[in-house]
Amino acid sequence: MKRRIFIKNSSLIAISVSAFGSISWNGNKFVGDSPTTTDILGPFYRPGAPMRSNIIPPDSKGIPMNFQGTIYKEDGETALNNALVEIWQCDENEHYDNASDDYLFRGAIKTGNDGKYAFKTIVPVPYKADPNNEDSWRPAHIHMRVSVADQQDLITQIYFKGDKYNETDTWASSPQAVNRILNIDKNPVGENTVTFDVVLSKEFPLEKEVYNKITGLYQVDNDNIIEFIQKDDLLFLKRNGQLVSSLKYIGNNTFEGGSGFPKITFELLEKGSAKAVITLPNKTVNAEKFLKY
């Protein structure tokens, strides 16, 4: 298997990683080698959701909905068996279950030989990210993580056509989200149904040794503490004990978040330490590792 190179000398030429492919309509669906676009992880991801396809709690008053689709390899045609599909969303009252052992409105399943997944959930609702800020409304959405061997893990979100907050939301209004704003249709028995087919990217993982060198606790310029942890082929950024960003390697010692930010470039130092330059949309900060695992 090819592995992307993590260079020790930042003056070396970076690997070129193309973000574009080709895609076409075959009369039934889009096919090609253009992967499904990523989105932000958000602050509410919880690893370890129960393996279940029905994530509606018994006392839910939400509008039931089927959420289904097929997971494909990078060619857009070959269905992927044994892919882990995790989803999470808010309830009908705009709340995420961030702490209970019930993992409400969270679940995970694995695809079969046909690559298909299917969940029973509810139609999500918009919510205000900041209770004191009327401009912080997020449109209704479902978060999704797909992971399987030999393919790049995907973190993404789906949105819904007609939501009045799509145009004002930073991520739903991004050009990358255009094919993830979906209709809620009716299936033959009249149930609300959303179909979302996913095309994964080819995985070119880094060596485990590299992750060992860059994971750990970092001191940031403003005295904040952040943590980098590795899971499968993703690097996760944790702040105040909470997972806030998922990052994939894009070459030149740099990892990138689902929306293009943050971008984090590492420099390996002597004695197992490392530095990180963290680029955000409106600023850049530096961090240095002070505790390794």
BALOBA-1460 file (C-alpha; in Angstrom, 3 decimals):
// residues 293
<rec num="1" residu="m" x="0.000" y="0.000" z="0.000"/>
<rec num="2" residu="k" x="1.232" y="3.484" z="-0.795"/>
<rec num="3" residu="r" x="1.794" y="5.738" z="2.172"/>
<rec num="4" residu="r" x="1.968" y="9.496" z="2.132"/>
<rec num="5" residu="i" x="5.329" y="10.785" z="3.220"/>
<rec num="6" residu="f" x="5.684" y="12.990" z="6.282"/>
<rec num="7" residu="i" x="8.790" y="14.994" z="5.536"/>
<rec num="8" residu="k" x="11.296" y="15.942" z="8.219"/>
<rec num="9" residu="n" x="12.650" y="18.935" z="6.312"/>
<rec num="10" residu="s" x="9.886" y="21.424" z="5.621"/>
<rec num="11" residu="s" x="11.861" y="22.902" z="2.717"/>
<rec num="12" residu="l" x="11.302" y="19.729" z="0.707"/>
<rec num="13" residu="i" x="8.686" y="19.762" z="-2.029"/>
<rec num="14" residu="a" x="5.235" y="18.884" z="-0.789"/>
<rec num="15" residu="i" x="3.211" y="16.014" z="-2.138"/>
<rec num="16" residu="s" x="0.530" y="17.196" z="-4.501"/>
<rec num="17" residu="v" x="-2.886" y="15.883" z="-3.485"/>
<rec num="18" residu="s" x="-5.638" y="16.528" z="-6.007"/>
<rec num="19" residu="a" x="-9.027" y="17.487" z="-4.604"/>
<rec num="20" residu="f" x="-10.846" y="17.057" z="-7.864"/>
<rec num="21" residu="g" x="-12.050" y="14.139" z="-9.940"/>
<rec num="22" residu="s" x="-14.650" y="13.435" z="-12.581"/>
<rec num="23" residu="i" x="-18.292" y="12.625" z="-12.081"/>
<rec num="24" residu="s" x="-21.193" y="11.980" z="-14.437"/>
<rec num="25" residu="w" x="-24.896" y="11.117" z="-14.394"/>
<rec num="26" residu="n" x="-25.665" y="7.615" z="-15.703"/>
<rec num="27" residu="g" x="-29.436" y="8.132" z="-15.835"/>
<rec num="28" residu="n" x="-29.944" y="6.784" z="-12.338"/>
<rec num="29" residu="k" x="-27.226" y="8.242" z="-10.102"/>
<rec num="30" residu="f" x="-23.945" y="10.130" z="-10.120"/>
<rec num="31" residu="v" x="-20.914" y="7.948" z="-10.726"/>
<rec num="32" residu="g" x="-17.230" y="8.739" z="-11.014"/>
<rec num="33" residu="d" x="-14.137" y="9.291" z="-8.968"/>
<rec num="34" residu="s" x="-15.139" y="12.505" z="-7.209"/>
<rec num="35" residu="p" x="-15.419" y="11.777" z="-3.473"/>
<rec num="36" residu="t" x="-18.203" y="13.007" z="-1.234"/>
<rec num="37" residu="t" x="-17.181" y="16.347" z="0.231"/>
<rec num="38" residu="t" x="-16.296" y="16.743" z="3.876"/>
<rec num="39" residu="d" x="-17.764" y="19.009" z="6.518"/>
<rec num="40" residu="i" x="-16.878" y="20.075" z="10.043"/>
<rec num="41" residu="l" x="-16.934" y="17.510" z="12.850"/>
<rec num="42" residu="g" x="-18.812" y="19.893" z="15.127"/>
<rec num="43" residu="p" x="-18.537" y="19.888" z="18.934"/>
<rec num="44" residu="f" x="-20.954" y="17.014" z="19.594"/>
<rec num="45" residu="y" x="-19.268" y="13.895" z="18.226"/>
<rec num="46" residu="r" x="-19.141" y="11.032" z="20.751"/>
<rec num="47" residu="p" x="-17.148" y="7.902" z="19.851"/>
<rec num="48" residu="g" x="-18.655" y="4.570" z="20.805"/>
<rec num="49" residu="a" x="-22.280" y="5.077" z="19.781"/>
<rec num="50" residu="p" x="-24.343" y="1.851" z="20.075"/>
<rec num="51" residu="m" x="-24.623" y="-0.424" z="17.054"/>
<rec num="52" residu="r" x="-28.265" y="0.146" z="16.104"/>
<rec num="53" residu="s" x="-30.220" y="1.225" z="13.053"/>
<rec num="54" residu="n" x="-33.187" y="2.739" z="14.930"/>
<rec num="55" residu="i" x="-32.026" y="5.806" z="16.851"/>
<rec num="56" residu="i" x="-35.485" y="7.147" z="17.781"/>
<rec num="57" residu="p" x="-36.062" y="7.055" z="21.558"/>
<rec num="58" residu="p" x="-39.446" y="5.583" z="22.624"/>
<rec num="59" residu="d" x="-40.686" y="8.936" z="23.949"/>
<rec num="60" residu="s" x="-39.697" y="11.018" z="20.920"/>
<rec num="61" residu="k" x="-42.321" y="13.361" z="19.462"/>
<rec num="62" residu="g" x="-40.254" y="13.998" z="16.335"/>
<rec num="63" residu="i" x="-41.383" y="13.297" z="12.763"/>
<rec num="64" residu="p" x="-40.072" y="9.833" z="11.760"/>
<rec num="65" residu="m" x="-37.736" y="9.625" z="8.781"/>
<rec num="66" residu="n" x="-35.708" y="6.950" z="7.005"/>
<rec num="67" residu="f" x="-32.094" y="7.860" z="6.255"/>
<rec num="68" residu="q" x="-30.469" y="5.488" z="3.807"/>
<rec num="69" residu="g" x="-27.940" y="5.082" z="1.029"/>
<rec num="70" residu="t" x="-24.970" y="3.151" z="-0.321"/>
<rec num="71" residu="i" x="-21.268" y="3.498" z="0.489"/>
<rec num="72" residu="y" x="-18.986" y="3.249" z="-2.571"/>
<rec num="73" residu="k" x="-15.263" y="3.003" z="-3.187"/>
<rec num="74" residu="e" x="-13.455" y="5.853" z="-4.896"/>
<rec num="75" residu="d" x="-14.688" y="4.706" z="-8.339"/>
<rec num="76" residu="g" x="-18.261" y="5.589" z="-7.358"/>
<rec num="77" residu="e" x="-19.471" y="2.155" z="-8.500"/>
<rec num="78" residu="t" x="-18.032" y="-0.546" z="-6.227"/>
<rec num="79" residu="a" x="-20.114" y="-1.010" z="-3.079"/>
<rec num="80" residu="l" x="-18.137" y="-1.235" z="0.165"/>
<rec num="81" residu="n" x="-18.745" y="-4.086" z="2.571"/>
<rec num="82" residu="n" x="-18.175" y="-3.738" z="6.326"/>
<rec num="83" residu="a" x="-18.008" y="0.064" z="6.319"/>
<rec num="84" residu="l" x="-18.843" y="1.571" z="9.705"/>
<rec num="85" residu="v" x="-21.465" y="4.306" z="9.362"/>
<rec num="86" residu="e" x="-22.045" y="6.541" z="12.400"/>
<rec num="87" residu="i" x="-24.684" y="9.269" z="12.570"/>
<rec num="88" residu="w" x="-25.679" y="11.806" z="15.211"/>
<rec num="89" residu="q" x="-28.139" y="14.713" z="15.364"/>
<rec num="90" residu="c" x="-30.165" y="16.884" z="17.711"/>
<rec num="91" residu="d" x="-33.606" y="15.922" z="18.965"/>
<rec num="92" residu="e" x="-36.887" y="17.666" z="18.146"/>
<rec num="93" residu="n" x="-36.173" y="20.152" z="20.950"/>
<rec num="94" residu="e" x="-32.859" y="21.309" z="19.446"/>
<rec num="95" residu="h" x="-30.724" y="19.405" z="21.971"/>
<rec num="96" residu="y" x="-27.821" y="16.983" z="21.529"/>
<rec num="97" residu="d" x="-27.310" y="14.181" z="24.031"/>
<rec num="98" residu="n" x="-23.707" y="14.860" z="24.993"/>
<rec num="99" residu="a" x="-23.451" y="12.935" z="28.234"/>
<rec num="100" residu="s" x="-26.025" y="10.208" z="28.882"/>
<rec num="101" residu="d" x="-25.328" y="6.503" z="28.623"/>
<rec num="102" residu="d" x="-28.292" y="6.236" z="26.235"/>
<rec num="103" residu="y" x="-26.504" y="8.017" z="23.368"/>
<rec num="104" residu="l" x="-29.826" y="9.497" z="22.270"/>
<rec num="105" residu="f" x="-30.135" y="10.156" z="18.527"/>
<rec num="106" residu="r" x="-26.782" y="8.474" z="17.923"/>
<rec num="107" residu="g" x="-26.129" y="5.137" z="16.305"/>
<rec num="108" residu="a" x="-23.852" y="3.077" z="14.110"/>
<rec num="109" residu="i" x="-24.192" y="0.184" z="11.689"/>
<rec num="110" residu="k" x="-21.942" y="-1.718" z="9.275"/>
<rec num="111" residu="t" x="-22.761" y="-2.163" z="5.618"/>
<rec num="112" residu="g" x="-23.294" y="-5.564" z="4.036"/>
<rec num="113" residu="n" x="-22.004" y="-6.830" z="0.695"/>
<rec num="114" residu="d" x="-24.304" y="-4.387" z="-1.112"/>
<rec num="115" residu="g" x="-22.744" y="-1.402" z="0.684"/>
<rec num="116" residu="k" x="-26.134" y="-0.229" z="1.909"/>
<rec num="117" residu="y" x="-26.947" y="1.458" z="5.207"/>
<rec num="118" residu="a" x="-30.331" y="2.449" z="6.633"/>
<rec num="119" residu="f" x="-31.327" y="4.267" z="9.821"/>
<rec num="120" residu="k" x="-34.669" y="5.134" z="11.337"/>
<rec num="121" residu="t" x="-34.503" y="8.611" z="12.836"/>
<rec num="122" residu="i" x="-36.521" y="11.820" z="12.915"/>
<rec num="123" residu="v" x="-36.514" y="14.909" z="10.721"/>
<rec num="124" residu="p" x="-33.897" y="17.110" z="12.430"/>
<rec num="125" residu="v" x="-34.683" y="20.705" z="13.312"/>
<rec num="126" residu="p" x="-32.611" y="23.903" z="13.158"/>
<rec num="127" residu="y" x="-31.055" y="25.057" z="16.409"/>
<rec num="128" residu="k" x="-29.341" y="28.134" z="17.811"/>
<rec num="129" residu="a" x="-25.670" y="27.373" z="18.434"/>
<rec num="130" residu="d" x="-25.392" y="30.321" z="20.816"/>
<rec num="131" residu="p" x="-28.570" y="30.974" z="22.861"/>
<rec num="132" residu="n" x="-27.659" y="34.659" z="23.087"/>
<rec num="133" residu="n" x="-26.943" y="35.169" z="19.392"/>
<rec num="134" residu="e" x="-29.769" y="35.315" z="16.860"/>
<rec num="135" residu="d" x="-27.232" y="35.017" z="14.046"/>
<rec num="136" residu="s" x="-25.995" y="31.632" z="15.240"/>
<rec num="137" residu="w" x="-28.858" y="29.500" z="13.916"/>
<rec num="138" residu="r" x="-27.724" y="26.325" z="12.185"/>
<rec num="139" residu="p" x="-29.975" y="24.666" z="9.591"/>
<rec num="140" residu="a" x="-31.341" y="21.199" z="10.235"/>
<rec num="141" residu="h" x="-28.643" y="18.610" z="9.561"/>
<rec num="142" residu="i" x="-27.386" y="15.105" z="10.276"/>
<rec num="143" residu="h" x="-23.741" y="14.393" z="11.048"/>
<rec num="144" residu="m" x="-22.092" y="11.355" z="9.530"/>
<rec num="145" residu="r" x="-18.799" y="9.504" z="9.834"/>
<rec num="146" residu="v" x="-17.882" y="6.632" z="7.517"/>
<rec num="147" residu="s" x="-14.787" y="4.512" z="8.106"/>
<rec num="148" residu="v" x="-13.471" y="1.346" z="6.465"/>
<rec num="149" residu="a" x="-10.060" y="-0.140" z="5.725"/>
<rec num="150" residu="d" x="-8.148" y="1.207" z="2.694"/>
<rec num="151" residu="q" x="-10.450" y="4.225" z="2.276"/>
<rec num="152" residu="q" x="-10.076" y="7.688" z="3.750"/>
<rec num="153" residu="d" x="-12.429" y="8.209" z="6.680"/>
<rec num="154" residu="l" x="-15.184" y="10.684" z="5.876"/>
<rec num="155" residu="i" x="-16.682" y="13.257" z="8.238"/>
<rec num="156" residu="t" x="-19.597" y="15.108" z="6.668"/>
<rec num="157" residu="q" x="-23.105" y="16.518" z="7.159"/>
<rec num="158" residu="i" x="-26.310" y="16.495" z="5.143"/>
<rec num="159" residu="y" x="-28.744" y="19.402" z="4.956"/>
<rec num="160" residu="f" x="-32.295" y="19.760" z="3.644"/>
<rec num="161" residu="k" x="-33.734" y="21.766" z="0.788"/>
<rec num="162" residu="g" x="-35.989" y="24.610" z="1.786"/>
<rec num="163" residu="d" x="-34.348" y="25.249" z="5.149"/>
<rec num="164" residu="k" x="-34.308" y="29.029" z="5.625"/>
<rec num="165" residu="y" x="-30.944" y="28.892" z="7.404"/>
<rec num="166" residu="n" x="-29.038" y="27.168" z="4.599"/>
<rec num="167" residu="e" x="-28.077" y="30.467" z="2.985"/>
<rec num="168" residu="t" x="-26.823" y="32.085" z="6.194"/>
<rec num="169" residu="d" x="-24.945" y="29.088" z="7.574"/>
<rec num="170" residu="t" x="-21.214" y="29.114" z="6.833"/>
<rec num="171" residu="w" x="-21.038" y="25.402" z="6.084"/>
<rec num="172" residu="a" x="-24.383" y="24.712" z="4.408"/>
<rec num="173" residu="s" x="-23.848" y="27.674" z="2.074"/>
<rec num="174" residu="s" x="-20.367" y="26.476" z="1.059"/>
<rec num="175" residu="p" x="-20.043" y="25.338" z="-2.583"/>
<rec num="176" residu="q" x="-18.765" y="22.021" z="-1.204"/>
<rec num="177" residu="a" x="-22.172" y="21.340" z="0.350"/>
<rec num="178" residu="v" x="-24.262" y="21.745" z="-2.805"/>
<rec num="179" residu="n" x="-24.667" y="17.976" z="-3.363"/>
<rec num="180" residu="r" x="-25.386" y="17.384" z="0.315"/>
<rec num="181" residu="i" x="-28.539" y="19.522" z="0.469"/>
<rec num="182" residu="l" x="-31.212" y="16.897" z="-0.024"/>
<rec num="183" residu="n" x="-34.924" y="16.435" z="-0.545"/>
<rec num="184" residu="i" x="-37.100" y="14.577" z="1.932"/>
<rec num="185" residu="d" x="-39.137" y="12.245" z="-0.285"/>
<rec num="186" residu="k" x="-41.895" y="9.726" z="0.358"/>
<rec num="187" residu="n" x="-41.228" y="6.015" z="-0.098"/>
<rec num="188" residu="p" x="-43.916" y="3.669" z="-1.559"/>
<rec num="189" residu="v" x="-45.633" y="3.349" z="1.824"/>
<rec num="190" residu="g" x="-45.638" y="7.086" z="2.463"/>
<rec num="191" residu="e" x="-42.734" y="7.343" z="4.914"/>
<rec num="192" residu="n" x="-40.342" y="10.306" z="4.926"/>
<rec num="193" residu="t" x="-37.130" y="9.123" z="3.294"/>
<rec num="194" residu="v" x="-33.762" y="10.723" z="2.535"/>
<rec num="195" residu="t" x="-31.264" y="8.887" z="0.338"/>
<rec num="196" residu="f" x="-27.597" y="9.842" z="0.472"/>
<rec num="197" residu="d" x="-25.007" y="7.820" z="-1.451"/>
<rec num="198" residu="v" x="-21.389" y="8.267" z="-0.367"/>
<rec num="199" residu="v" x="-18.190" y="7.963" z="-2.423"/>
<rec num="200" residu="l" x="-15.081" y="7.578" z="-0.274"/>
<rec num="201" residu="s" x="-11.555" y="8.644" z="-1.164"/>
<rec num="202" residu="k" x="-8.610" y="6.283" z="-1.456"/>
<rec num="203" residu="e" x="-6.588" y="6.015" z="1.737"/>
<rec num="204" residu="f" x="-2.870" y="6.809" z="1.706"/>
<rec num="205" residu="p" x="-2.124" y="6.534" z="5.422"/>
<rec num="206" residu="l" x="0.824" y="7.885" z="7.306"/>
<rec num="207" residu="e" x="3.142" y="5.580" z="9.187"/>
<rec num="208" residu="k" x="2.097" y="4.855" z="12.764"/>
<rec num="209" residu="e" x="5.454" y="6.265" z="13.888"/>
<rec num="210" residu="v" x="4.483" y="9.703" z="12.581"/>
<rec num="211" residu="y" x="1.245" y="9.763" z="14.556"/>
<rec num="212" residu="n" x="3.202" y="8.704" z="17.633"/>
<rec num="213" residu="k" x="5.439" y="11.740" z="17.178"/>
<rec num="214" residu="i" x="2.724" y="14.357" z="16.691"/>
<rec num="215" residu="t" x="-0.029" y="13.167" z="19.056"/>
<rec num="216" residu="g" x="-0.074" y="14.502" z="22.602"/>
<rec num="217" residu="l" x="-0.767" y="17.663" z="24.577"/>
<rec num="218" residu="y" x="0.241" y="21.049" z="23.176"/>
<rec num="219" residu="q" x="0.604" y="24.480" z="24.745"/>
<rec num="220" residu="v" x="-0.905" y="27.192" z="22.532"/>
<rec num="221" residu="d" x="0.242" y="30.837" z="22.317"/>
<rec num="222" residu="n" x="-2.586" y="32.053" z="24.533"/>
<rec num="223" residu="d" x="-1.818" y="29.475" z="27.249"/>
<rec num="224" residu="n" x="-4.643" y="27.180" z="26.189"/>
<rec num="225" residu="i" x="-4.039" y="23.437" z="26.141"/>
<rec num="226" residu="i" x="-5.094" y="21.349" z="23.146"/>
<rec num="227" residu="e" x="-4.649" y="17.679" z="22.411"/>
<rec num="228" residu="f" x="-4.123" y="15.713" z="19.202"/>
<rec num="229" residu="i" x="-5.220" y="12.084" z="19.153"/>
<rec num="230" residu="q" x="-5.246" y="9.572" z="16.302"/>
<rec num="231" residu="k" x="-8.102" y="7.298" z="15.322"/>
<rec num="232" residu="d" x="-7.866" y="5.178" z="12.167"/>
<rec num="233" residu="d" x="-6.559" y="7.509" z="9.428"/>
<rec num="234" residu="l" x="-7.742" y="10.737" z="11.038"/>
<rec num="235" residu="l" x="-6.151" y="13.102" z="13.519"/>
<rec num="236" residu="f" x="-8.606" y="14.593" z="16.017"/>
<rec num="237" residu="l" x="-8.200" y="17.925" z="17.783"/>
<rec num="238" residu="k" x="-9.501" y="18.013" z="21.333"/>
<rec num="239" residu="r" x="-10.035" y="21.226" z="23.315"/>
<rec num="240" residu="n" x="-11.248" y="21.392" z="26.912"/>
<rec num="241" residu="g" x="-11.718" y="17.631" z="26.819"/>
<rec num="242" residu="q" x="-14.057" y="17.801" z="23.805"/>
<rec num="243" residu="l" x="-13.425" y="16.637" z="20.248"/>
<rec num="244" residu="v" x="-13.816" y="19.720" z="18.058"/>
<rec num="245" residu="s" x="-12.121" y="18.953" z="14.709"/>
<rec num="246" residu="s" x="-11.243" y="15.968" z="12.552"/>
<rec num="247" residu="l" x="-8.196" y="16.340" z="10.321"/>
<rec num="248" residu="k" x="-6.847" y="14.410" z="7.356"/>
<rec num="249" residu="y" x="-3.321" y="14.532" z="6.001"/>
<rec num="250" residu="i" x="-2.988" y="16.530" z="2.749"/>
<rec num="251" residu="g" x="0.792" y="16.549" z="2.326"/>
<rec num="252" residu="n" x="3.669" y="18.866" z="3.288"/>
<rec num="253" residu="n" x="3.340" y="17.932" z="6.982"/>
<rec num="254" residu="t" x="-0.134" y="19.501" z="6.974"/>
<rec num="255" residu="f" x="-3.509" y="18.251" z="8.155"/>
<rec num="256" residu="e" x="-6.794" y="19.884" z="7.163"/>
<rec num="257" residu="g" x="-10.211" y="20.058" z="8.794"/>
<rec num="258" residu="g" x="-13.447" y="19.101" z="7.098"/>
<rec num="259" residu="s" x="-14.335" y="22.629" z="5.986"/>
<rec num="260" residu="g" x="-10.768" y="23.465" z="4.926"/>
<rec num="261" residu="f" x="-9.980" y="24.808" z="8.394"/>
<rec num="262" residu="p" x="-8.196" y="24.491" z="10.648"/>
<rec num="263" residu="k" x="-5.000" y="23.758" z="8.739"/>
<rec num="264" residu="i" x="-2.270" y="22.430" z="11.002"/>
<rec num="265" residu="t" x="1.351" y="22.107" z="9.903"/>
<rec num="266" residu="f" x="3.697" y="20.142" z="12.153"/>
<rec num="267" residu="e" x="7.438" y="20.370" z="12.582"/>
<rec num="268" residu="l" x="9.208" y="17.444" z="14.234"/>
<rec num="269" residu="l" x="11.789" y="18.505" z="16.801"/>
<rec num="270" residu="e" x="14.547" y="16.686" z="18.644"/>
<rec num="271" residu="k" x="13.855" y="14.434" z="21.632"/>
<rec num="272" residu="g" x="10.377" y="13.533" z="20.397"/>
<rec num="273" residu="s" x="8.857" y="16.994" z="20.626"/>
<rec num="274" residu="a" x="6.913" y="18.799" z="17.900"/>
<rec num="275" residu="k" x="5.586" y="22.212" z="16.978"/>
<rec num="276" residu="a" x="2.301" y="23.012" z="15.242"/>
<rec num="277" residu="v" x="1.228" y="26.070" z="13.272"/>
<rec num="278" residu="i" x="-2.563" y="26.285" z="13.407"/>
<rec num="279" residu="t" x="-4.190" y="28.344" z="10.661"/>
<rec num="280" residu="l" x="-7.774" y="29.480" z="11.212"/>
<rec num="281" residu="p" x="-9.923" y="31.623" z="8.878"/>
<rec num="282" residu="n" x="-8.975" y="34.829" z="10.696"/>
<rec num="283" residu="k" x="-5.730" y="34.107" z="12.549"/>
<rec num="284" residu="t" x="-2.727" y="31.848" z="12.978"/>
<rec num="285" residu="v" x="-1.464" y="30.502" z="16.307"/>
<rec num="286" residu="n" x="1.509" y="28.412" z="17.337"/>
<rec num="287" residu="a" x="1.607" y="25.433" z="19.647"/>
<rec num="288" residu="e" x="4.348" y="23.215" z="21.063"/>
<rec num="289" residu="k" x="3.997" y="19.709" z="22.429"/>
<rec num="290" residu="f" x="4.837" y="19.346" z="26.089"/>
<rec num="291" residu="l" x="3.508" y="15.871" z="26.852"/>
<rec num="292" residu="k" x="3.649" y="12.788" z="24.657"/>
<rec num="293" residu="y" x="1.953" y="9.453" z="25.227"/>
